[in-house]
Structures are given as C-alpha cells and as structure tokens.
Amino acid sequence: MLAGVVCAQDGELAAKSHRAKQLMAEGRYDQALQLYRQLVRALPNNPGLMTDLGLALDLSGRKREAIRQYEAVLRLDPQAYPALLLLGIAHLDLGEPATALRPIEAALKLDPESFEAQEARAEALLGVGRAGEAVRAFEQLAHRDPANPKAWFGLGLSYDALAQASFDALAEVAPGSPYWLDLVAESRLETKQDYSAFFFYRQALAKWPELRGAHAAIAEIYRNNGHADWAAIEEAKERRLPAPDCAAHPLECRFRAGEYSDIISATESAHSAEEYYWRTRAANRLALEAYTRLNELPPSVETHELRARIESKRRQYAEAAKQWREALKLSPGNAHIRKELAIALFHMGDLEEARALFDGLLQLEPDDPDLNYFLGDTLLNSQNPQQAIPYLEKAIRRNPQLLGAQKSLGLAYMQTGQAAKAVSHLKQALPIDEDGSVHYQLGRAYQLQGQQELARVMFARYAALQSEQQAENRAVEKEAALTPPE
C-alpha cells in the first residue's frame, strides 16, 4: 500500500515537472513558477529543480529572488555550471557587472567553449570598464558566429567605450586643442547639431589650418542647410590641402589607409594629444563598422536598441521610444527594455505611461534603487511630491550616491513644507547643480530655518551660476549661426 502511495506521488511530481517545462517553453513563466515552487517544496535540496525555479523567477522578472535561488544551488554544489552562469547573467541584467564576473568566469572554467558564457563574460568586461579585453572577447564571438547580433552590438559598444576613454584622456592633456575641437565637432555633426558642429570646426581650423576633413565637414553642413555655393568653396579648400607628411605623422597616414585596428594596437600606451586623437578616431570607425554589420542582419533586439540609443543621443525621445517598443515586441517582458522605454517616455513628457511602467517594474524588484528613483522623480514631475517622497527615500537608503535622487528628494521636501529635511539632501546634490537651482533651493531652506548667513552664501553662488549660464547661452547663440566661408 505504501509503495502505491509513493508511486502515485512520483507520478504526480513527474507530471508537474513536465507541465512546468511546457509552460516555460510557451513563455508562461508565472504559471510555471507556481509549479516549480510546489516541486521544490516536495523535493527540497534538489539542485536541478532549484535551478529550474531560479530560472522561472528570473524570466518572470523576479531577479533578486532568482539570485537567491541560484546561490542556494551553489551552496549545495559549488560546481553547478547552469547556476553559476545564470547567477552571473542575472547580476548583469541588474546592472552589476563587477558582481557578475566571478560566477561567469567560474562557469567558463567548467565549459571553456560555451558561447553563452563567453558572451556573458564579454558583457561583464565591458560593464566594468575593461574595454580592450571586451573588444577582444566580442571579436572572437563575432568570428565564431558572424550572424549573432549580440556579438556585433557588443563589439560596437566596446569600441565606443575605447573611444570615450581616449577622448577623456585627450581632454585631460590638451583641452581646447585643435584635436579636441575637431572631435567635439565630429560628435555634434553625428547627432545632427549642425550649427554647433560648424562652430567647433571653425575653431579647430583657426588653430590648425591644415586639418584634413574639417573643410569637407563644413561643406556638408552648408549643403544640408541650403548653401550649395558656400559648400563648393569649402570643398575646393579641402582639395587644395597638401598630402599628410607620413614621416612626421604616421598615425594619420595609417588612418587614411584604413588601418584602424593597427592604430588601436600602436596607441595602447598613448600619452600624447596626437596619439589620443587618432586612437579615438580609429575606435569610432571600428565601432561604426561593427554597427554596420549589425544592421546588415535581420531585425533584432540589438538593432532596435542601437537605433534607440542614437535617437536618444539626438534627444529624439519619441523616436527612441518607438525603437524600444519594437525591441519589446521581439523580447516581451524584457525588464531592461521596459526600463529604457519608460526613461524615453519620461523625457518626452509622457509621465503617465512612464509611471505605469516604472510601477510595474518595481513590483518585481521593489528594492531596486534606480527604479525607486525613476518612479519618485516621475511622480515629482507630475506634481505629486508627497507621493514621490517614499520612493526617493528608499532609493537613497539603497544607494546614497544617487545624487539625482538626493536632489529630487530635497525638492520634494521643499514642496511639501519640510525645509529642515530638505537641507541635507540638497547639500548632497550640489555637485550636480549646473544652473544654480539647487543652490537657490538650499538658500531658501536655510532662510526658512533662520540661517541667514548660510542662505546669503547660497544665493550668491546661485547668482554666479546664473551668470555663467547666461554667458554659456550667449555662446550657444553665437554657435547657432552659419556664416559664409572665410
């Protein structure tokens, strides 16, 4: 009789397991999750079922719970490859690449040929700022599977990171140099800021008259804005420039020859402005080549993410939101995409839909500091400061370094008549105050607390920042004009 009961239980559990696998294959993760919870209760300390439960939690958006489940598996079996890899990927999905790297590399030691583990390691390397290693890792992945969009997207992002690091170094050693001015102009042109690009190209040419490519870029700007006659003059100037002196400037000649990878290798230990300049330009070209390969593949989450990023850089948030929606069609329920869509909606002023998305994501990850900040800031901008406060407070408890959340919480306290509470948060946000508004609000908070001298200091700093802002606005107005060729 007892044997019959055991067999019946085994049969029931096997049926549940089979049904749970079916539900997972159909993308019905919440339903599968309930069955896996029952199975793990019935068969505790079963690494396979515990991993399946973790995966169901993971795919249903409950990544923190999934992480705890994978960690429980690894306490039973530290060499469990699926749990190691899934643990690392879950941390990556939560924006924690440094934490992700250790389990991913442990998984890769168990299966060095795993494409998925190699891909996860490449993403983690990029996330922790090891762009050179990420480039090599993604290059290997693209060679192994040229039809894989993640490999080309990751390679493009890695080269972008290399270019940014090189440009930052150039800005340290030679700010305002013609090298720096030319790269700023190029970036403005890429984001359709024609007038600003024109301004910086003109400044670069004033310091480096033989700068190749600048006259051609100005010609493009003229032509785009209906000045074909001016464009012809600039094109003629470009043609009259002498050929580069390859003995004195070998990197330029290698760039003109398309030897971009060789330039990256040759400038590994760059220290001069010229080296940083050509390293940045070479990395930018290699990123473009990777993105071109990506766009040649069938539509994917990565192609839409790339287009969304481009539109966001141009501040075309409505277009970015369209691309995120297309990505979401290909990966329904993807928390990263939903978050990015919500951010785009926030920037385009659709606060109601942004709020709904952030709220839904927070139900899955209630302790996530970024999501609490985003929802709190959305509520604040929707004129609901009282509702915003609990979310902003939670964001700061979880991550006090979120200076945007510190600022928003200070403003929310001021708007609800809690000046004493606002002071410490507004003080924390002073480093990100570009227009003086935080100094002004802090001055008001001090004033309401009867601290007149501290208020006076803040108001004086506010006035100084406003003056700087006005000077910058005048400079922008100066940029916003196309003048004839000189």
Summary of the structure (lengths in Angstrom):
residues: 486
radius of gyration: 27.4
end to end distance: 101.0
largest distance: 101.0
contacts: 1590
relative contact order: 0.05
helix: 78%
strand: 0%
